[in-house]
Amino acid sequence: MVSGKSERNKAARPRQMTLAAVRGFMEAIAASNPEPETELDYSTPYSLLVAVVMSAQATDVSVNRVSRTLFAEAPNPEAMVRLGVDGVARHIRSIGLWQAKARNVVELSRQLIEKHHGEVPRDRELLEALPGVGRKTANVVLNVAFGESTMAVDTHIFRLGNRTGIAPGATPRAVEDGLIRRIPREMLRHSHHWLILHGRYVCKARKPECWRCAGAKWCLYRDKTPMPDPDIPPGRAQSENPKP
């Protein structure tokens, strides 16, 4: 026997968009930003790699704040190794997991010098072999620094893949594979940024702002959030202020 809660959860699970709907949704959210860019500050593939490693469980804003002084002192792997773990830590203490990140940044810099002549490799396997670099980080670097059509699935994109029905999946890899398979090939290059920015600023985790979503008519999310009533003060539930 299926419990009422299980039935509700099953009913709330999004269906899968048709391929035509996926195209419509992606074209709609892309229209206002045809050439999206990462919000991380970087100037070279190396500074991008370091910034992405530091962005785990931290906001891009907080990473940009610490990376300005870090990269001013250590703009390349050689300088980063000379700076050392304590020197890196001095710059990045305000972001989460700073101790582990300081160690990883110095060690990945050392390995870039020893194994790759100080250059960031354009190869997923080699990138993922570096300290602190997983599949998501490798995908970001391959996409942003080298222009490859990869899909880095973070919490925002995982949420969108499931909530909207673009590419439902139980794991980030399942969502990644679904997005790569279902998004039109000519749109893949920028899709990571279209989706992450949409999830960050519109399709938010706690309360998606469906009333201003350009792709709402294709989205399969059942409990779309209505536009707030302008007569209700912020922070008060609409049910507390029924209009006459």
C-alpha positions in Angstrom: 0.0 0.0 0.0 1.3 3.4 -1.0 1.1 6.1 1.7 -0.5 9.5 1.1 2.8 11.2 1.4 4.4 8.9 -1.2 1.4 9.5 -3.5 1.8 13.3 -3.1 5.6 13.1 -3.8 5.0 11.0 -6.9 2.3 13.4 -8.1 4.7 16.4 -7.5 7.5 14.8 -9.5 7.8 16.6 -12.9 7.2 14.8 -16.1 9.8 15.0 -18.8 9.5 17.9 -21.3 9.2 17.0 -25.0 12.2 17.9 -27.1 10.3 20.7 -28.7 9.4 22.1 -25.3 13.1 21.9 -24.2 14.0 24.0 -27.2 11.3 26.5 -26.5 12.3 26.8 -22.9 16.0 27.2 -23.6 15.3 29.8 -26.4 13.1 31.8 -24.1 15.5 32.0 -21.1 18.4 32.7 -23.5 16.7 35.5 -25.4 17.7 38.3 -22.9 21.3 37.1 -22.5 22.5 35.5 -25.8 26.2 35.5 -24.8 26.3 34.5 -21.1 29.5 34.5 -19.1 30.6 33.1 -15.8 30.2 35.4 -12.8 33.7 34.3 -11.5 36.5 36.8 -12.1 39.4 35.3 -14.0 41.9 36.2 -16.7 43.6 32.9 -17.6 42.6 29.2 -17.6 44.7 28.9 -14.5 43.0 31.7 -12.6 39.6 30.2 -13.7 40.6 26.8 -12.4 41.7 28.1 -9.0 38.5 30.3 -8.8 36.3 27.3 -9.5 38.1 25.1 -7.0 37.5 27.9 -4.4 33.8 28.2 -5.3 32.8 24.9 -3.8 30.2 25.7 -1.1 30.9 29.4 -1.5 29.2 32.1 -3.6 30.9 33.6 -6.7 30.7 37.0 -5.0 32.7 35.8 -2.0 35.3 34.0 -4.2 35.7 37.2 -6.4 36.4 39.1 -3.2 39.3 36.9 -2.1 40.6 36.1 -5.5 41.4 39.8 -6.3 44.1 39.9 -3.7 45.2 36.3 -4.1 45.8 36.6 -7.9 47.5 40.0 -7.5 50.1 38.2 -5.4 50.1 34.8 -7.2 48.8 35.1 -10.8 50.4 31.8 -11.9 51.3 28.3 -10.6 54.9 29.2 -9.8 53.9 32.2 -7.7 51.2 30.2 -6.0 53.6 27.5 -4.9 56.0 30.1 -3.6 53.2 31.7 -1.7 52.5 28.4 0.0 49.5 27.0 2.0 49.8 29.6 4.8 50.0 32.4 2.3 47.0 31.3 0.3 45.1 30.7 3.5 45.8 34.3 4.5 43.8 35.5 1.5 40.9 33.1 1.5 39.9 32.7 5.2 36.5 34.3 4.6 35.2 31.5 2.4 34.0 28.0 3.4 36.5 25.1 3.6 39.4 27.5 3.3 41.9 25.2 4.9 41.3 22.4 2.4 41.1 24.8 -0.5 44.4 26.4 0.4 46.1 23.0 0.4 44.4 22.0 -2.9 45.3 25.2 -4.7 49.0 25.0 -3.8 49.2 21.3 -4.6 47.3 21.5 -7.9 49.7 24.4 -8.8 52.7 22.2 -8.0 51.3 19.4 -10.2 50.6 21.7 -13.1 54.3 22.7 -13.0 55.6 19.2 -12.6 53.3 17.4 -15.0 51.9 20.0 -17.5 54.6 22.6 -17.9 52.6 25.1 -15.8 49.6 24.9 -18.2 46.0 23.9 -17.5 45.4 20.7 -19.5 42.5 20.6 -22.0 41.6 17.1 -21.0 38.9 15.9 -18.5 40.9 13.0 -17.1 44.0 15.1 -16.5 41.9 17.8 -14.9 40.1 15.5 -12.6 43.5 14.0 -11.5 44.3 17.4 -9.9 43.6 18.0 -6.2 40.2 19.5 -5.5 39.0 19.0 -9.1 36.0 16.9 -9.7 33.7 16.4 -12.7 31.8 19.6 -12.2 35.0 21.7 -11.9 36.5 20.0 -15.0 33.3 20.7 -16.9 33.4 24.4 -16.0 37.0 24.8 -17.1 36.5 22.9 -20.3 33.4 25.0 -21.1 34.6 28.5 -20.1 38.3 28.3 -20.8 38.3 26.0 -23.8 34.8 26.5 -25.4 33.7 22.9 -25.1 30.0 22.0 -24.9 30.1 20.5 -21.4 27.4 20.7 -18.7 28.5 21.4 -15.2 25.6 20.4 -12.9 25.6 22.3 -9.6 22.7 22.6 -7.2 20.9 25.1 -9.4 21.1 23.1 -12.6 20.2 19.9 -10.7 17.1 21.6 -9.4 16.1 23.0 -12.8 16.6 19.7 -14.5 14.1 18.0 -12.1 11.7 20.9 -11.3 11.1 21.9 -14.9 11.2 18.5 -16.5 14.0 19.4 -18.9 16.1 16.4 -17.8 14.9 14.8 -14.6 17.4 12.6 -12.8 18.2 11.2 -9.4 21.9 12.2 -9.5 23.9 15.1 -10.9 25.4 12.8 -13.5 22.0 11.6 -14.6 20.8 15.2 -15.0 24.0 16.1 -16.9 23.6 13.2 -19.3 20.0 14.1 -19.8 20.7 17.8 -20.6 23.5 16.9 -23.0 21.2 14.5 -24.8 18.1 16.7 -24.8 19.3 20.3 -25.3 19.7 21.2 -29.0 23.3 20.7 -30.0 23.8 24.3 -31.2 22.7 25.6 -27.8 24.9 23.4 -25.6 27.9 25.7 -25.5 26.1 28.4 -23.5 23.4 26.2 -21.8 25.3 25.7 -18.6 25.3 29.5 -18.0 21.7 30.0 -19.1 20.6 27.4 -16.7 22.8 28.3 -13.7 21.9 32.0 -14.0 18.2 31.2 -14.3 18.4 29.0 -11.2 20.3 31.6 -9.3 18.1 34.6 -10.0 14.6 33.3 -11.2 14.0 29.6 -10.5 15.2 29.9 -6.9 15.3 27.0 -4.5 12.8 28.0 -1.8 10.4 30.1 -3.9 10.7 30.1 -7.7 9.7 33.5 -9.2 7.6 31.8 -11.9 5.7 35.0 -12.8 8.8 36.4 -14.4 10.1 33.2 -15.9 10.4 33.6 -19.7 10.1 29.8 -20.1 7.1 29.3 -17.8 4.7 28.1 -20.4 7.0 25.1 -21.2 7.9 24.3 -17.6 6.1 21.3 -16.1 6.4 22.4 -12.5 2.9 22.1 -11.1 3.0 24.5 -8.2 4.0 27.6 -10.0 4.4 30.7 -7.8 1.9 33.5 -8.6 2.9 37.1 -8.8 2.9 38.7 -5.4 0.1 40.9 -4.5 1.5 44.5 -4.4 -1.0 45.4 -1.7 0.5 42.9 0.7 3.5 44.0 2.8 6.7 41.9 2.2 7.0 39.0 4.6 3.3 38.4 5.1 1.5 35.5 3.6 -1.2 36.4 1.0 -3.7 34.2 2.8 -3.5 36.6 5.7 -4.6 39.5 3.6 -7.5 38.4 1.4 -8.6 41.1 -1.1 -12.2 42.1 -0.8 
